[in-house]
Amino acid sequence: MRIFALALIILLSWLQFELWLGKNGISDYYSVNNEIEVQQLVNEKLLTRNAEMFAEIDDLRQGLDAIEERARHELGMVKEGETFYRLIGEESN
């Protein structure tokens, strides 16, 4: 009977070890769960960025206003008949 009880205790100890610390145990579950949460946050940011990019693409395809805005901002272009003024701040010594 002692051997049977000892075998059951050893079996129970091994099963508890596997449950808490073994491969695919509870500790692995929590670590994978945390990785999933981080990846979901990254995915949400990427989805937001993609939505902004698609909106900009649609705007560029549909109208000339977005193209004009980009040309003015990025290339410093000026329309015909406009006067461009550049304000330069004082140099700091």
N, C-alpha and C positions, 0 to 999 in steps of 0.2 A: 504494500500500500504506500509506503514511503517513496518508493521509486516512481510510482504512478503520480503521486502528488508533486514530486520534484520535476517530473517530465512536464506536467501541466503548468507549473510555475515557470519553467524554462520556455515553454511554448508561448505562454502569455507574455513574458518579458520580450521575447523575440517579436511577437506581433505588435506590441506597443512600440518597440523601437522602430519597426518598419512603418507603422502608422504615423509617428511623429517626425522621424528623422530620415527615413528611407526614401528611395527613389519614388517620385510621385506621391510623397506623403504630404502632410499638412504644411510643413515648412516650404516645400516646393510649390504648393498651391498658393500660399500667400505671396511668395516672390513672383510667381507668374502673374498673379492678379495685379500686383503693383506695376509690373512691366506693361500689362494691358492698359492700365489707367494712363500711364505716361504716353503710350503709343496713341491712345485715343485723343489725348490733348494735342499731340503733334498733328494727328490727322485733321482735327478740327481747324487748327491754324492753317494747314495746307488747303483745306476746302474753302476757307474764307479767302485766302490769297487767290485761289483758282477762280472763285466767283468774281472777284475784283478784276482779274485779268480778262475773263470772258466778257464782262461788262465793258471794259475798255476796248476789246476787240470789236464788239458789236457797235460801239460808239464810233470807232474808226471806220467801220464798213458803211455805216449809215449816213454819217454827216461829215461835212467839211469843217465844222466848228472844232471838233477834237483835233483834227490835223493842224488847223491853224493855231490852236492853243499850244500844241506840242512844238510847232515850228517856232513860235514866239518864245516859249520858255526855254527849250533846249538849244535852239540854234541862234536865238537872238534876232530873229528876222523882224522886219518892219514893213508894214503895208505901204503902198505907193501913196504919197500925199501926207504921210504921217511924219512927225518930227520925233526923233528919239533923243532923250536926255539921259545921260548917265551921271549920277551923283556919286562923287568920291569923297569919302570922309577924310578928315585931317589925319596926318600921320602921327602916331603916338611915339614919343621918345622915351 
